[in-house]
Each structure stands twice: as C-alpha cells, then as structure tokens.
C-alpha cells in the first residue's frame, strides 16, 4: 500500500504545486515592479522551492546534439538501434566521413538502480569525441505493462548478450556501478560458449563484484535484512492508472529517499543555498542547482524481481565471487574469460561500492593474461566522481580510452595518437558492417 499512499499524497499536492508555480512565475516577471524588491524576490524564491519540492521530475533528455571530432564540431544524432520491453539500445551516431579511421565501439551499460541512463550524460559526452558510443536506456518499470512479463537478473544478462551479439566482436563494454555483476556474467557465459562476439575489453567502474571485500552502509543494510523483509517492506505494486499497474517494483521514490538520507545535511544545505541565490539574483548558481537536481530527483521504478535478485545474489550471498551464481541453468565461471581485457576503476571516497569491491574482479577472472589487466583508484572522488565531473573527464576517461585502444584490434597498440589509430576500413566495408550489425541487432531484439 505504500506506493498507493505515495501516489495519493503526490496528487493531493498538485493544487499546491500549481499555485506555487504560478506565484513564482508572476513574481519573477520582469514587468512586475515587485519582482525587483527584496520582499518580491523572497516570496518568489519560497514559491520556487515549494514548487520543486512538490514536483514529480520526469526523465530528462540526453541533449547531446554535437561533439568535436578531430578538432571539428560534428552533429550527433540519438537513434534507437534496438528495443526490448525493459530497455532501449541508443546509439549516438556522429556525422563523420565513412572513410575516416574508425574509432573504438563502446557499449556503456547504465545502472538499473533508480536513476535514468541520462545520469551518464557526462560519461557519454566525454567519450564521444574518440569513440562510437552506445548505451542501455532502461525503461521505467511502472510504464511497462504486466503483459510484457517479469524481469530478473537472468533477463538482464540475456539483454546484454543479445546487444553484444548484435553489435559484433569489435565492441568494448563499460559497466557503471551496479551492472558490473551482470556484465561480468554476460562476458563469462559468452566466453564459456566460445561466442565470437565476446567484447574486446571490459571496464568495470565502481561495481559491487565482491561486497565482502569492503563493507559499506549499503552492503550492511542488505546483509542484515532477509529477502522476506525486502519483499514485505520495499517491493510494492504499481497503482493505476500507469501502464504497469499491478506490476511488482522497487519504487523510485524509495530509492531516492535512500540516496538522499546518506547525505541529508548536504541536500538541505544546497536547497537553502538555492533560496539565498534566488534572493541575491545569482542566476548562474541557481541554474547549476536546477540542472543538477532536475537530473538527480528524476527516478524510475525497478522491476521487483530484478531488485530482489540483486539483493540476494550480490549483497547477501556474494554468489558471483563464490562461483555459485546460476543464470538460465548455467553456472557463471569468470575464469573462462581469456580474450576480454579487464580494467577496474574505483573511487578513493566511494561509500557505495568501496575500494576493493571492484578490484575483486581480478581475483575471479584469473585466466585473463596479466598484460590485459589494469586497476586504477582515483584519488579525491566519491562514487559519482568516477563517471562524472572534472576528474572523470581529465584523469579517468583518458585511461579508459588508452586501455581500450590497446586492445581495439588483435595486435596490441600503444596509447592513443594519430599513428596508433586502427587502420581505416574501406568505406563500403565500414558501411556494410554497420548495416549488418544494426539488422542483426534489431532481429535479435524481437526474439525476447
């Protein structure tokens, strides 16, 4: 009933939200003399805070329309290359000449952990100048009709294998946080089957490969409560009139409450600062606040079975590092991975996936040659700093880029430079390859 109560409460606040929005708009109008007074700005600031607190934040857009390639500004077109009931595969197609030396192909796997894939906008933006980028865009479970079926950890792994097989063996896969476990499962199962579409490299960023290595408040919470407790207190039924009505989900608003409670003081301080900036007329600071929280407060529901699978196998049983994880009747054995290079990245101050949890991937992927492994701990960043912000752009991304290029073709290459670019493909071959991959992927996405 918690979801029904939340929805009733949200709808009951809609008149207040509308009134606050109208008040703010009126008192910020440049033709109203009161908008230039201290009292007018104070009332407008209060109204904006009230409107934002009572608003439901919808999924933002990626908004990546251009990038810079070889020093030139080029157009970027966001295209849906594959679509499944719970996920879309988005390609950020760059307007570059077909005869240009190809850039490494990257599949960025976004977390299905409450926030939308657009939270990785900065991740994609930094990769675009030198990579051909795809991303998993997970759908809000409250919008997926029950007729589409359930979705669990095994389905997540199926999706990744389908996407990798559709994109072909030139793919490099990057997992941001939570998907590190299913990504390793997908690669391990493909390796065990000697699948020719095994990715060339796998970068795991701040992921809970083995939570026993470095317990955090998040892992301890998952360990101290039983699966039955999570079923009774956390998983809820989507209320009407949403398309996913009666589907069991982990509601996004509960996940958001968990996120914010970890740093409640900072969030309160930021909103008080917004009030101050609005009164002082500091538009730039207010705009930065709005931009961040419009993204941070936009959350999605997670399929209940996937959430419970993750709690049980990742946080309670540590099934993957123990060699006990079964996907579709097959045991996941990371030691089967031999052809895919492994790069693990952790943040010094990460309080969600603490240092040591991701590095554990090297212990269980024991048959990857040493020259195909790398580990990096980024100083001075927490969890989100691993894949967003200045440290990501200036220090982490260049290392990811160089690592990928080292294994972007069978012969090992050195760090990125003009002379180290992969050999160009004839235009017809490059075009034919893209068309064949797209057709294969679209065909596969219709199967499940």
N, C-alpha and C positions, 0 to 999 in steps of 0.2 A: 504493500500500500504506500510505501514511501514515495514512489515515483508519482502515483496519483495525487498524493498530498502536495508534492512539489509543483506539479502542473497546475493544480487548483490555485495554489498560492501565487504562482507566476502570473496566471491570468487575472487573478484578483487585483494585482498591482498594475495592470495595464492602464487603467484610467490615470493613476498617479504618474506613471511613466509618460503618458501623453501630455499631461498637464505640465510636468517638469520640462519636457522638450519644448513645448510652446512658450513657456516662460523664458527659457534660456534664449530661444530664437528672437523673442521680442526685445529682451533687454540687451542683446548683443547687436541689434540692428543699428547701423551707422547713422540713420536718420532720426533715431530717438535720442534726445538730449540726455536722458538719464543714463544712457549707456556709457557716457564719459565721466560719470561721477563715481566716487568710491562706493557709495551705497548701491548703485546700479550694478557695478561690477561684482560686488559681494553677493547680491541676490542671484545674478546670472551664474556665478561660479557654483553657488549652492544648488541651483536648479540643474546644472550640468552634472554635478556629482550624483544627484538623486536620479537623473535620467540614466546615467551609466550604471548605477548600482542595480536598477530595476529592469535593465535591458537584457534580452537574450541575444547573445552575439552569434551571428551566422558565420558560416565558413568564409574566410577571406579568399581573395584571388591570389594566384602566384604573381601576376602582374609583371612577368619577365618578358618584355617585348623586344629588347635589344641587348646585345653584348658586344664585346670587342674581340675580334679575331685577327691576328697578325697586324695589330695596330689600327684596324679599320672597324668602324661601327657597322654591325650587321643586324638584320632583323631576326627575331626569334619567334617562331610560331608554335604555340602549345597545341599538340594534336593527341587525340586518344587513339593509341595503337591497338589496344586490347581492352576488352571489358568483360568482367565477370560479376556475379551477383554482389560480391562484397568488395570489389576492387576494380579500379581502372588503371591501366598502364599508360602513363603520359610520357610522350616524347617531346623534348624541347628542341625542335628542328631549327637549325641555324641556316641562314641563307648564305651558304659558302659554295664556291665552284666545285663541281664534281671531280675535276682533275687535281684538286688540292690534295696534298698528302693527308691521309685520313688521320683523325685523332682517335685515341682510345675510347672504346664504347663502355659506358658505365651505367649499371643499374643501381640506383640508390633505393634501398629498401627503408621506407619510412616506418616509424613505430606505430603499432596499433595499440596506443596506450592512453587515449583520451584526447590528445590534440590532433588536429588535421595535418596532412602532409605539408601544408603551406608553412608550418613552423620551420621547415627546412629550406625556406626560400633563400636564405643567406648561404646555405650549403650549396645549393644548385647554382646560385649566381656566381660563386667563386669558381666552380668547376667549369662553367660554360665556355670560357674563352679557349680552353685547351682540350675539351672532352665532348663527346657525343653523349648527352645525358638523357636517361630515362628514370622515372620514379614511380613507385607504387603509391597510388592515391586511394587509400582505404575509405570506404563509404560509411557514413553514419548508420549504425545498425537499426536505429529507430525508423529509418527510411526504407529498409529492406523488408518486403512483405514476407510473412512466415512461409509462404508457398515456395520461396527460394531455398528452403531447407536450413539446417543448422550449420554452424561454422566453428570448428575447433582447431587445435594445433596441427592436426594432420592435414586439414584443409589448407591452412596457411602454407605448409610445406609443399603441398600439391600445387598451389598457385605459383610459388617461386620456381619450382621445377618447370612448370609449363612456360613461364615467362623466359627462363634461361634457355630452354629448348627452342623457343620461338625466336629469340634474339641471336642465337648461334654461339659458337665456341670463341668468338672474339670478345666476349663480354667480361668485364671486371665488375665484381659486385661489392657494394659498400653498405654495411648494415649500421644504422644509427640507433644505439641503445638496445631496446627490447628485442628487435628482430635478429640480434646476433645469434641466439639459440636456434630459431627456425632456419636461418641462413646456413649455419653450420650443418644442420640436419639435412637440408636440401643438397648441399655440396657433397656430404658424406654418402648419401644414398645414390647420387649420380656417380660418384667415384666407384662405389661397390658394384654398380651396374655397368661400369666402363662406358658411361654415356659420353659420346663425343662432344656434347655441349657443356661439359664441365667448364666453369669460368677460369680464366687465366689467373686471376688474383682475387683475394677475399680480404677486405678491410673491415675489421670489427671495431666500432668506436663506442667505448663506454657501455659495454654489454654485460649482462649477468651470466656469463658462461659457467662460473662456479661460485655461487654466493657464499660458500663456506670459507673461501679464502680471505674475505674481508667483510664481516657482517656490518650492516648499517641498520638504522632505524626501520627502513623499508623491509629489509630481509628478516629482521627480528619480529616485526609485526606479522609477516606471513608465516613465520615458523611457529609462533605462539598460539595461533588460532587454527582450528580444524577446518577441513573443507566444508563440513556441515554448517559451521558457523558462518562461513562466507556465503553459502547458499541461502541461509536464512536472513542475513543482515546486509548483504551487499548486492546480491543479484536481485533484480526487480523486473516486473513486467511492464512493457511499454504501454501506456494508456492510449485510448482512442483520442483524437482522430488520425494519428500518424499512420503511414502505410505499414509500419512494422508493429502495429498494435498487437499485444499479447505475446510478442517475442520476449524471451528472457535475455536481459542485458545487464552489463555493469554500467549504470548511468554516468554520463559525462560529468554531471554536476557533482557527484560523489568524488570522482577522481580529481576534479578541480578543487574541491574542499580539502582533499588530502595534500595536493600540491601547495596550496596557499597556507595551510596550517604549519608547514615545515618552516616557512619564513614569514609568519603572520605580521610580525613587527615591521619588516621591510615594506610589505604591501600597504599597511596602514600609513606608514611614513610617505610612501610615494603618492598616495591619494591626497594626503594633507599638503604635499608639495604642489600637486596639481591645483588645489584650491588657491594656494599662495601665488602660483604663476599666473592664474587667470585674473586675480585681483590686480597684480602688478602689470598685467598686459604683456607678459613674457610669452608671446605666441609660439616661439620656436621650442621652448621647453615643454609647453602644453602639447604641442603637436607630436613631440617624441613620446610623451606619456601615452597619448591616444594610440599612436601607431603600435607601441609595444602591447598595451593591454587589449586592444581590439583583436590581436592575434592570440594572446595568452588566455583570454577569457572565452575564446571560441572553442568549445569542446564537443566531442562526439561520443555516442554510446558505443560500447564494445560488446560483441556477442558474448553472452553469458558463458557458453561452453568454452570458448577460447580463453576467457579470463580465468575460469576455474582450472583449466588445463595448465595454464601458465603458473598459477599459484602452486598447484600440486607438484608439477614436474620441475619447475625452475627454483622456486623459493622453499619448498618443503622437502622434496626428495632428492634434489640435485641429480635427476635421472641421467642427464647427458654425460657429465663427467664420470659418473659411476658405471657407465656403459649399460644402463637399464632402460633407456628410452626406446619405446616401440612406436613406429609410425607405419600405419597401414600393414601391420603384421610383420614388419621388418625391423630388426634391431639396428639402431643408428650407431655406426662404428667410425668415429673420426679418424682412426688410424688408417682407414682405407684411402684417405686423401693423400695423393702423392704429386699430382700435376698442378694443383692450385696453390699459388704463393699466398702466404699469410702475413698480414700486417695488423697488429693490435695497437690501439691507442687508448690511453687513459688520462684523466684529468687529476692533477695533484689534490684538488679540494673537492672532488666529486663525492657527494654524500648520498647519491642514489645507487650508482654502481661504483663502489670504492675501488681504488687501485689494488690490483691483484685479481679481481673477479674476471676481467677480460684477458689478462695475461695468461690465465689458466688454459686458454685455448692451445697454447704451445705444448702444454703437457699432454693433452689428449690427441693432438694432431702430430703424433711422434714420428710419422714416416714422411713428413714434408722435409726435404733437404734443408740443411742449415742456411745455405745461401739464398733460400727462398722464404726466409722468415725475417721479421723485424718487429720490434716493440718500441713504443715511444710513450713516455709520460710527459705530458705538457705541464710545465710549471705555471702556477698562478691562475689556473682556471678551475671552475666547478663543472657540473655536468653539462650545462648548456653551452659553456665556453668551448667545449670540444668541437662542436659543429657549427657554431655561430659566433660572430663578432671578430674583432681585430686579430686575436691570437689564431683563430681558425684560418682567416684569410692569409695572414702573413707568415705563420710558422707551421701550422699543421697541414693545411692544404698543399703547400709545395712539397712536403714529404710524401703525402699520399700520391700526388702527381708523379713524382720521381719513381716511387716504388712501382706504380702501375706501369710506367713506361719501361721499366727494367724487364717486365715480363709480358709486354704487349705483342711480342712475336716470339717464336721459338728460340731464336738466338738472343742471348742476354744483351741488353743495351745499357748504356750509361745514363747519367742524369739528362734531363731534357735540354735540348739545344737544337739548332737547325740541322746539324749534321747527324743528330740521333733520332730524327723523325723516322717513323716507319716508312718504308718505300711506298711511293704512291701507286695506287691501283689504276689501271686504265679506266677512263670514265664509264664505259659500258659495263665493265665488270663491277665497279662500285655501285652503279645504279641498279644493276641486276641483283646484286647481293641484298641491297636494301629492300627491293620489291619482294624478293623471295622470302626474306626474314619476316617482313610485315604480313605477307599472305599466310605463311606457316603459323605465325603467332595468332592471327585472327581466327584461323581454322581451329587451333587448339583451344582457344578461349570459349568456343561454342560447345565444346565437349562436356565441360563440367559446369 
